[in-house]
Amino acid sequence: MEDRIILLSRTDDFFSKHWSVDVQPPVWSKPWDWVGSVPNFNLGGVYALFKGDELIYIGLGVSRGGGSYPDSGLSRRLMAHVYRSAPKESKKDAMPREKWEKAGLTSISTIGFPAEYNYMALSLEDFLIGVINPPFNNVKRKNA
């Protein structure tokens, strides 16, 4: 099964077990093509890094931010560790940092949580790493 479908399916599993409020749970963005703002840039949440159709890493961005960027966990984390600005002559706004370029990173998807549910992002990240076990995550475990 394609890794994006697995990501969506396992996320649905998580929410069916743990989402008990009267609002719809957040959903994964379409793959970001390095143009414009990263999806859910203004929210805390979880991000998934893809090499083509292969899910290679799941990460967390939930910092509270500060100044003019409160609750901007995803953009803060991704800009610091995953992507950088592209050269002016490029048709893209961003490009992977060297580590991720060498790993073959081609796209990023995000799932952003409203501030009052930001704590759920930590659990979702841990759950997804455990059940999917992406190759670039240091934590290597599989749930039974």
C-alpha positions as CSV (number, residue, x, y, z in Angstrom):
1,M,0.0,0.0,0.0
2,E,1.3,3.5,-0.9
3,D,2.8,5.2,2.2
4,R,0.5,8.3,1.9
5,I,-2.5,6.0,2.1
6,I,-0.9,4.2,5.1
7,L,-0.3,7.6,6.8
8,L,-3.9,8.6,6.3
9,S,-5.3,5.3,7.4
10,R,-3.1,5.1,10.6
11,T,-4.1,8.7,11.4
12,D,-7.8,7.8,11.1
13,D,-7.1,4.9,13.5
14,F,-5.5,7.3,16.0
15,F,-8.4,9.7,15.8
16,S,-11.0,7.0,16.1
17,K,-9.4,5.9,19.4
18,H,-8.5,9.3,20.8
19,W,-10.5,12.2,19.3
20,S,-13.6,12.7,21.5
21,V,-14.6,16.4,20.9
22,D,-17.5,17.7,18.9
23,V,-15.3,19.2,16.1
24,Q,-13.8,17.3,13.2
25,P,-10.2,16.2,13.7
26,P,-7.6,17.9,11.6
27,V,-6.6,16.4,8.2
28,W,-3.3,16.0,6.4
29,S,-2.4,18.6,3.8
30,K,-1.7,17.8,0.2
31,P,2.0,17.5,-0.5
32,W,3.7,20.8,-0.5
33,D,5.5,21.6,-3.7
34,W,8.0,24.1,-2.2
35,V,6.0,27.1,-3.4
36,G,4.3,29.6,-1.1
37,S,3.9,28.9,2.6
38,V,4.2,25.4,4.0
39,P,0.6,24.1,4.8
40,N,-0.5,24.8,8.4
41,F,2.5,27.1,8.9
42,N,0.7,29.0,11.6
43,L,-0.3,25.9,13.7
44,G,1.4,23.3,15.8
45,G,1.3,19.8,14.5
46,V,3.0,16.9,12.8
47,Y,4.8,16.8,9.5
48,A,5.6,13.9,7.2
49,L,8.6,13.9,4.8
50,F,8.4,12.0,1.6
51,K,10.9,10.7,-1.0
52,G,8.5,10.2,-3.9
53,D,5.8,8.0,-2.5
54,E,7.9,6.7,0.4
55,L,7.4,8.1,3.8
56,I,10.9,8.6,5.3
57,Y,10.3,10.7,8.4
58,I,7.6,11.9,10.8
59,G,8.3,14.9,13.0
60,L,6.7,17.3,15.4
61,G,6.4,21.1,15.4
62,V,4.5,22.4,18.4
63,S,6.5,25.3,19.9
64,R,4.6,28.2,21.2
65,G,6.6,30.6,19.1
66,G,6.8,34.2,20.2
67,G,6.6,37.8,19.1
68,S,4.8,38.1,15.9
69,Y,4.8,34.3,15.4
70,P,2.8,32.8,18.3
71,D,1.8,29.2,18.0
72,S,3.8,28.7,14.8
73,G,5.3,25.4,15.7
74,L,5.2,23.8,12.2
75,S,6.8,26.6,10.3
76,R,9.4,27.3,13.0
77,R,10.5,23.6,13.2
78,L,10.5,23.0,9.4
79,M,12.4,26.2,8.6
80,A,15.0,25.3,11.3
81,H,15.5,21.7,10.4
82,V,14.0,20.6,7.1
83,Y,14.0,23.4,4.5
84,R,15.7,26.7,3.6
85,S,14.9,29.5,1.2
86,A,15.6,28.7,-2.5
87,P,17.9,30.9,-4.6
88,K,16.2,33.9,-6.1
89,E,16.6,32.5,-9.6
90,S,14.6,29.4,-8.6
91,K,10.9,28.9,-9.4
92,K,10.5,27.5,-5.9
93,D,10.3,29.4,-2.6
94,A,12.1,26.8,-0.6
95,M,14.3,23.7,-0.9
96,P,15.4,20.9,1.4
97,R,18.3,21.4,3.7
98,E,21.4,19.4,2.7
99,K,20.7,16.5,5.0
100,W,17.2,16.0,3.5
101,E,18.3,16.8,0.0
102,K,20.8,13.9,0.3
103,A,18.0,11.7,1.6
104,G,16.0,12.5,-1.5
105,L,13.2,14.5,0.1
106,T,10.7,15.6,-2.5
107,S,7.6,16.7,-0.5
108,I,6.2,17.6,2.9
109,S,2.7,17.1,4.2
110,T,1.5,18.6,7.5
111,I,-1.4,18.2,9.9
112,G,-2.1,21.2,12.0
113,F,-4.0,21.4,15.3
114,P,-5.9,24.3,16.8
115,A,-4.0,25.7,19.8
116,E,-6.4,24.1,22.3
117,Y,-5.7,20.6,20.9
118,N,-2.0,21.1,20.2
119,Y,-1.1,18.5,22.9
120,M,-2.7,15.8,20.6
121,A,0.1,16.3,18.1
122,L,2.6,14.8,20.4
123,S,0.6,11.7,20.8
124,L,-0.2,11.5,17.1
125,E,3.5,11.7,16.2
126,D,4.5,9.0,18.7
127,F,1.6,6.8,17.5
128,L,2.5,7.1,13.8
129,I,6.2,6.5,14.4
130,G,5.3,3.4,16.3
131,V,3.0,1.9,13.8
132,I,4.7,3.0,10.6
133,N,8.4,3.0,11.6
134,P,9.8,5.4,8.9
135,P,13.4,4.8,8.1
136,F,14.8,8.1,9.2
137,N,13.2,8.2,12.6
138,N,15.7,7.3,15.3
139,V,13.0,5.7,17.4
140,K,12.7,2.2,16.0
141,R,9.7,0.4,17.4
142,K,6.6,-1.4,16.2
143,N,3.4,-1.7,18.1
144,A,2.0,-5.2,18.4
